[in-house]
Amino acid sequence: MRTYLNKIFIASSVLIFMAGCKKLDVTPPSEVAAETFWKTEKDAWLGLNACYSQLPGWDGYIEMTTDNSHSQKPWEGPFEAAQLNALSSADDLGYNYSDIRIQNNFLEKVDGCTMDNDLRNRMKAESRFMRAFSYLKLTSLFGKVPLVISVLEYNAPPLPRDPAEKVQKFILDELAEIAEILPKDYTGGYLKEKGRITRSGALALRARAALYFGNFIEAEKSANLIIREGQHQLFRVATLDAGQQKEADEMDQFIDFAAKGIDKDKYVKGLFSYETLWHSKNANPNNKEYIVSRGYMAEKGQSDVSRYIYLRPSQLVSGYSSLKPIQDLVDAYWDIDGQTVRPLIATQTRATNFAAMENQVAGLDQTQYIAKVPTLDMKSNAYMNEFRNRDSRLYASILFPFKGWHETDFSGPFYYRWEPSFVNNGNESASGYSWRKMVALQPFFSDPGEGSSGDDFPVIRYAEVLLTFAEARIQNSGWDSDVQAALNDLRDRCGMPNVPTAIASKPAALDFVRNERRIEMAGEGNRFYDIRRYGPTYAASVMNRETFTPNGVSVVKKSWDNRLMLMPIPQSAMDLNPLLKNDQNPGY
């Protein structure tokens, strides 16, 4: 817990602020010292920007500890070790107080600035939001953690861990209080830049925290306030661009629209509404679905390489496939009726079907392959039947063989191809699938050949609020018209049928909304926390499974132990704070 900041360093990280904003004014760090800083309104602005630079962005990495995603590359982090139940105190899953130090420093020092007091209180509320966010992540990962709300001296004595209940109460109380201070929106310009934390942001984080803590009354209350106040709505497209239209024309290969009674226009617009809410011109705080967003800019050191390079497939587009979806997630997507999950396919049956499909394009180079795919009959292909007549979010989220994607920055037509022989010799996906969801399409090349993205990321979006409300409402009142209205808003946006008007029991209703949440939020970083809050029995049921590639090769043999309900306190933290050594989480 010992920290080291006696000066505030406002370096290049401060530049990463919020979407749609131009570069912030930055004082070189060599010219900033405690004696000369924290005097003016401008100093307060710069100091708060340093807090914003610590705001979490996309957290798809922790998704690789779950049954949604995987990485076999050890340099990405100890995520496979979590899936294998091989974690130890040598692994650090995020035990860090540096952001809290910056937030506490701002909250203490801003009182020395000559400025309007209402503005000061608003800025404090913004920093308090980010501190609550930091503590939510810490307590969700580690349970008990020291609750530090002041700047400790370098030689301060070590602190014991506080009970998780105390930290949880602090988070909920803070967010309730600052929701009454923060404005509903910002007009733009200096001190009022769009993308700052709003009242809805505080309520949305409070709803998430309360849901994680099992406080369903407060989760429903906070989520319902956002819904009723009407500041946010789901993103929807009205028309399709040329690439989207080309893909829409090909969707008849995958969806039996007439036979299934599906409105094709609504379905394909729903697919692209869901997909493009993360893309380019839509990726900014003007998007009404974005409640809390992490801002990036297309400048070196201020962009996001993960969503451009690490998510992209290797085929033709130089992606690393470092993070990839796995078969377990593919299996979870609804049938096109929006309420049926298909029976699992035997591994050997899938491998046989995959081999037959591969024979259709065996020996073709990429150019020949891309030319041939549009001529194939997907409806008669046994392997491709697995991907026919499914939830629109499957097509918007996951790349699978023969599926076209035509709105990208890739050169020429693109049809996904998985090459099993390349898995151990390059950046080919080790699972057979690649992400399509959240992959940034407008690169900024910070270095030759190294693409990155300046697109903002919605850390909390309105869709999550609707799901939180629905789940908490079921816990509190059961499956009712309010639950259905929230979920049907999601369904309408993605072009899928309404949810059932009746579900037999509360457990069945919870199972339904949990799967809807998994599909809607796949890859965004929430599955880790969801698995654990559903309890050890649920966790064991989804994690004690071996995952295979389409051709039957083992990807990972996931293993659950109840010690994984919490992560290990890392040895590095115990070395700094001896009080942690005898207070390690169980099982480590």
Secondary structure, 3 states (H helix, E strand, C coil): CCCCCCCCCCCHHHHCCCCCCCCCCCCCHHHCCCCCCCCEHHHHHHHHHHHHCCCCCCCCCHHHHCCCEECCCHHHCCHHHHHCCCCCCCCCCCCCCHHHHHHHHHHHHHHHCECCHHHHHHHHHHHHHHHHHHHHHHHHHHCCECCCCCCCCCCCCCCCCECHHHHHHHHHHHHHHHHCCCCCCCCCCCCCCCCCCCHHHHHHHHHHHHHHHCCHHHHHHHHHHHHHHCCCCCCCCCCCCHHHHHHHHHHHHCCCHHHHCCCHHHHHHHHHHHHHCCCHHHCCCCCCCEEEEECCCCCCCCCECHHHHHCCCCCCCCCCCCCEECHHHHHHCCECCCCCCCCCCCHHHHHHHHHHHHHCCCCCCHHHHHHHHHHCCHHHCCCHHHHCCECHHHHHHEECCCCECCCCCCCCCCECCCCHHHCCCCCCCCCCCEECCCCCCCEEEEECCEEEECCCEEEEEHHHHHHHHHHHHHHHHCCCHHHHHHHHHHHHHCCCCCCCCCCCCHHHHHHHHHHHHHHHCCCCCCHHHHHHHCCHHHHHHHHCCEEECCCCCEEEECCCCHHHHCCCCCHHHHHHCHHHCCCCCCCC
